[in-house]
Amino acid sequence: MFVGDTSPLYAGASSKTLFAFMPNVEDYVEHLTFEPITDRTICSKEQLLNDLQQIRVQRFTKSNSERVRGARSVSAPILNASRQIISSVTLVIPEAITIITKKIN
């Protein structure tokens, strides 16, 4: 991803973290048209709503090549005192690093 790139809210850890804490999420999801970005992009309203609920409960999410092929990420929300989302913090690493780590262990 480069500065200024855009992507849908349903793909990737950082986007889904922001999406999960938006007001009226269900209304927004109801009107979504899904377009796969990679072969791992979520393209189901039911799966997306389940993921968003899980993010709200866990307070973080992970992604594996949903938006950028070969990238793994973990993201957590930054909430204000009123528990409204103001940002998220995300770590992205190449998938190859996790594969190498598994082989070492």
Secondary structure in CASP SS format (residue, H / E / C, confidence):
PFRMAT SS
TARGET T0000
AUTHOR 0000-0000-0000
METHOD secondary structure of the structure
MODEL  1
M C 1.00
F C 1.00
V C 1.00
G C 1.00
D C 1.00
T C 1.00
S C 1.00
P C 1.00
L C 1.00
Y C 1.00
A C 1.00
G C 1.00
A H 1.00
S H 1.00
S H 1.00
K H 1.00
T H 1.00
L H 1.00
F H 1.00
A H 1.00
F C 1.00
M C 1.00
P C 1.00
N C 1.00
V H 1.00
E H 1.00
D H 1.00
Y H 1.00
V H 1.00
E H 1.00
H C 1.00
L C 1.00
T C 1.00
F C 1.00
E C 1.00
P C 1.00
I C 1.00
T C 1.00
D C 1.00
R C 1.00
T C 1.00
I C 1.00
C C 1.00
S C 1.00
K H 1.00
E H 1.00
Q H 1.00
L H 1.00
L H 1.00
N H 1.00
D H 1.00
L H 1.00
Q H 1.00
Q H 1.00
I H 1.00
R H 1.00
V H 1.00
Q H 1.00
R C 1.00
F C 1.00
T E 1.00
K E 1.00
S E 1.00
N E 1.00
S C 1.00
E C 1.00
R C 1.00
V C 1.00
R C 1.00
G C 1.00
A E 1.00
R E 1.00
S E 1.00
V E 1.00
S E 1.00
A E 1.00
P E 1.00
I E 1.00
L E 1.00
N C 1.00
A C 1.00
S C 1.00
R C 1.00
Q C 1.00
I E 1.00
I E 1.00
S E 1.00
S E 1.00
V E 1.00
T E 1.00
L E 1.00
V E 1.00
I E 1.00
P E 1.00
E H 1.00
A H 1.00
I H 1.00
T H 1.00
I H 1.00
I H 1.00
T H 1.00
K H 1.00
K H 1.00
I H 1.00
N C 1.00
END
